Amino acid sequence: SQQDVEQWVKGVCRYCGTGCGVLSGVSKGKIVAVKGDPDCAVNKGKLCVKGILLPKIMDTEDRLLHPLIRKNGRLVRATWDEALDLVAAKFKEAISQYGPDSVAYYGSGQNYAEEAYLANKLFKGCIGTNNIDGNPRTCMASAVAGYTTTFGKDEPMGTYADIEQADVFFIIGANMAEAHPILYSRLVDRKNGNPDVKVIVVDPRRTRTADIADVLLQFVPGTDLALLNSMAYVIIEENLVDRDFVANHTNFMQGEKKISFDEFKSFIADYAPEKAAGICGLPAEQIRAVARLFAAKGRNTMSMWTMGLNQRIRGTWANNLVHNLHLLTGKICKPGNTPFSLTGQPSACGSIREVGALSHLLPAHRVVANAKHREEVARVWGVDPAKMSPKPGYHTIEMFRAAADGRLKALWVVCTNPGQSLPNLELYRQGMEKTFLVVSETYHPTRTSELADVVLPSALWMEKEGIYGNGERRTQHIAKAVEPPGEAKPDVWHLMEVAKRLGFEKFFAYKDTEEIWEEYRKLTVGTKMDLPPYSRLRKEHGLTWPVPDPDGPETYIRYAAPYDPFVKEGINFYGKPDGRAVIFARPQSNAQEMPDSEYPFFFSTGRILEHWHTATMTMNVPEIKRAMPEMYVELNADDAAQIGVKDNDYVHITSRRGQCRLKAKIDGRGQPRPGMAWAPFHDTEISRMINFVTIDAFDDISKQPEYKICAVKIERA
Ligand code: SF4
């Protein structure tokens, strides 16, 4: 309890991409309480139910306390030396027999930045393979591709502070009330204090977020490209375009070809609301009303989205089309005016997008395909640039396909649970069984560690020092508050010990995480993604980059004076050579798998408030487990009546790939539109794991899989 606390230690919540500041109360070497950090600008002292119960994830029955090695089919206790020697021997053997591309690393948006940085250096710089990817590929890759194609640089221009300045909120494909509850509470406060504030929610499922909506567009799944184009049509037709902004700051493109405004106008002519209404299953007048609200002169508009747009085979295009609306109306790069992609994980931005821990990236938004970028990185890493491969490595789906078909000989998974979270799961679980699988984990068994050949025990959040970067470009420091239990060690230690055994010791001679960070920080200097020094992060409550002056201010809005230190006056989208952002002509395009007579329902998945991802942590919290012990499937009441299913009846959900069995919920927290079913993806029980059903088709630009839409049949179990 709070009375017993001897010391409060500053950190950041372990869960979602909001990045709430926390203070952990330590007593007798344990974290016994957590409270919101009142000095953190993100949450100003508030926490959601997951954050407040964080201490309960530390000291659990399934904490892994020592290394494990598979012997005669069983995972048995081993010493650190035995486990690390075996990992190094197997990786060495694969590299010498089959080349560096026969090994891979799969990381996480929950890793600290230093961990991801070291993994990148070991694999891309020393081993010479770009086979590094991570779970943000399944979560944020389409947002990355959306920002880079439209603006030339990744990550949002705005910050959460825009919430308090916006008059109109356009929320599409995001259930903020459950997935980003503290940001949602800021939005609710903004609306309650300002009755003129309008909230538009666009979602095929009526969620808790819709409780504060002035307009709810419950459209047909997968028709958002038509809807967003139709809004652009109305904006052009009704003369709501900011012509000066468009003339000075944008180009129009169709694919790789530059087009004129008039050509864009003829492209968009296909999307008159009267026509789009039929595609989207919405009244035309509602589309017009929403476009007018979005574009209203003198009002500030902020868009927010997450997996509903990103986890799609046309996720990049959907991101581009939201940017289009802001660029056409000039509602961007001004307080309260911004497109803003919400991040799923606590450090998907800080540890993956910024560190460059995806198969095509290098630190500070560099790319492996660029020779100059490789040289810049090699110089700081002290490695031979000729050793670094210009060829992007395996992205997530390709990596696990390579495991399944035998191309991948050894795979190291750190801080994530692909044995439960990948789509079309059966195939990839088989792949993980086939390859030599190393898993660095806090808990055992998980659905991934049960498939491993070696399991290395990891220190958990606040048992180690490190850096997170949240969804608004905020870099945040987490102090070490307590010792890890048993023989558990920080993931940076796992990486350094394996690097040593592979013969790369001299590249990994760090005395602490500050040294790792300062080396990484060198790679950010002068990139306009300049990160602040560790010493400052230790003291302060997070800083939004770029911070080019180590003692100077953070950056509220990118690309715009007077906020962005790299822009002298006006607006400059400096990610593009001519400083202009792109308005893309992108047509409506269906999901990979559409309902048919055999599989008549759209099926979609998502989060609920209480649980986090594959629930390895939250199912360990008794209060949460009691409240939400088992996942379920939400059905529309009309559909349920038609298939003869009542509330709490069990149903089988079957796709072309697999099946799961869940309790039906009718009129639950969310209500999908007719013809659609929805389920949370948190259940750990094999028969209730919905990723046996989901599809692994992916966006050809971002390589992000289409978790959000597949076709299923639903029958009484
Ligand atoms: Fe943690 Fe997200 Fe809840 Fe904040 S909103 S306390 S970051 S889970």
Boltz pocket constraint, residues with backbone or C-beta under 6 A from the ligand:
constraints:
  - pocket:
      binder: B
      contacts: [[A, 13], [A, 14], [A, 15], [A, 16], [A, 17], [A, 18], [A, 19], [A, 20], [A, 43], [A, 46], [A, 47], [A, 48], [A, 49], [A, 50], [A, 51], [A, 52], [A, 179], [A, 180], [A, 181], [A, 182], [A, 183]]
      max_distance: 6.0
